[in-house]
Amino acid sequence: QVQLVESGGGLVQAGGSLRLSCAVSGSIFSIHVMGWYRQAPGKQRELVAAIITGTGTTNYASSVKGRFTISRDNTKNTMYLQMNSLKPEDTAVYYCNVKFVDIVYWGQGTQVTVSS
């Protein structure tokens, strides 16, 4: 069993920054991909950023490329999403996600609200 706990969300003005954290516990040895998703009201959940654990390869949604950075600290079993130059359209609930070969785990989500 794997548990994911997000933190770091909040209210920020446009142009500001936030850093989200996702603490991962449990049997994490075979995680293949770690990522961040978001879901805005009335919209589908979408991928924001992901990192392949074996290679360190990262992937970003075009809407956040150049503004957001995904990273991980293996010593702390924690994944981060640094969000800079935030825009009102970044407002959403952000979820962290880990994928094994045959199962996916989600965190409970953290609200990010960007005011104009």
C-alpha distance (Angstrom), angle and dihedral (degrees) to the residues before:
residue distance angle dihedral
Q1 . . .
V2 3.79 . .
Q3 3.79 127.0 .
L4 3.79 125.6 -160.2
V5 3.79 123.3 -166.4
E6 3.80 120.1 -173.7
S7 3.77 126.0 -159.1
G8 3.77 139.7 164.4
G9 3.77 102.8 69.3
G10 3.77 122.9 132.4
L11 3.78 147.2 118.1
V12 3.78 119.2 -48.9
Q13 3.78 136.0 165.5
A14 3.77 121.2 -111.2
G15 3.79 110.0 -82.0
G16 3.77 92.5 29.8
S17 3.78 131.3 115.0
L18 3.77 138.8 -122.4
R19 3.78 133.7 179.4
L20 3.77 119.1 -146.7
S21 3.79 121.2 -158.0
C22 3.78 129.9 -159.1
A23 3.79 116.4 -165.8
V24 3.79 111.8 -157.6
S25 3.80 122.1 -159.3
G26 3.77 135.4 171.4
S27 3.77 128.6 42.1
I28 3.79 100.4 -6.1
F29 3.79 101.8 151.8
S30 3.81 97.5 105.5
I31 3.80 101.5 40.4
H32 3.80 107.9 144.3
V33 3.80 103.3 -175.1
M34 3.80 133.0 12.7
G35 3.75 121.3 -164.4
W36 3.76 152.4 160.2
Y37 3.79 124.0 -124.4
R38 3.77 131.6 -179.9
Q39 3.76 137.3 -157.5
A40 3.77 124.0 -160.9
P41 3.83 121.6 -163.1
G42 3.79 110.7 -75.9
K43 3.79 93.2 6.6
Q44 3.77 135.8 100.5
R45 3.77 121.5 -102.5
E46 3.78 109.8 -94.1
L47 3.78 136.5 -166.5
V48 3.79 113.4 -105.3
A49 3.80 102.3 175.3
A50 3.78 139.1 -20.5
I51 3.78 139.1 -171.9
I52 3.80 127.7 -155.8
T53 3.77 104.6 -135.5
G54 3.79 97.3 -149.0
T55 3.79 97.1 53.1
G56 3.78 104.8 18.7
T57 3.78 89.7 -125.1
T58 3.80 112.3 158.1
N59 3.77 132.0 -155.3
Y60 3.80 128.5 -166.9
A61 3.76 137.1 -169.1
S62 3.78 109.4 -109.5
S63 3.80 90.2 -119.9
V64 3.81 92.6 63.1
K65 3.80 102.5 31.4
G66 3.78 110.6 127.0
R67 3.81 92.7 17.0
F68 3.81 104.4 59.1
T69 3.79 128.5 52.4
I70 3.78 126.6 -165.6
S71 3.78 119.4 -155.1
R72 3.78 141.9 157.2
D73 3.78 136.7 -145.9
N74 3.79 108.1 -150.4
T75 3.80 92.4 -168.6
K76 3.79 90.0 60.8
N77 3.82 98.2 32.8
T78 3.78 86.7 -127.5
M79 3.78 133.5 134.7
Y80 3.79 123.2 -156.7
L81 3.77 138.8 -159.7
Q82 3.78 113.9 -159.8
M83 3.78 108.5 -160.9
N84 3.80 119.1 -166.1
S85 3.80 133.1 173.7
L86 3.78 89.6 23.0
K87 3.79 118.8 -159.7
P88 3.81 130.5 -158.4
E89 3.81 88.1 -110.4
D90 3.81 88.6 63.6
T91 3.80 88.3 69.8
A92 3.81 108.0 121.3
V93 3.76 145.7 105.7
Y94 3.79 107.3 -79.3
Y95 3.81 120.5 -147.4
C96 3.75 130.2 -169.7
N97 3.76 118.9 -142.2
V98 3.79 137.6 -170.6
K99 3.77 125.1 -163.6
F100 3.75 128.8 -155.6
V101 3.79 122.7 -177.5
D102 3.78 92.9 -86.8
I103 3.79 108.8 14.0
V104 3.78 141.4 45.2
Y105 3.79 128.6 -151.3
W106 3.81 127.7 -159.9
G107 3.75 134.4 -161.1
Q108 3.78 122.4 -130.9
G109 3.79 94.3 -103.9
T110 3.78 134.8 -114.6
Q111 3.80 125.4 -129.9
V112 3.79 119.8 -120.4
T113 3.80 116.3 -171.6
V114 3.80 121.5 -176.6
S115 3.79 116.3 -166.7
S116 3.79 122.7 -153.6
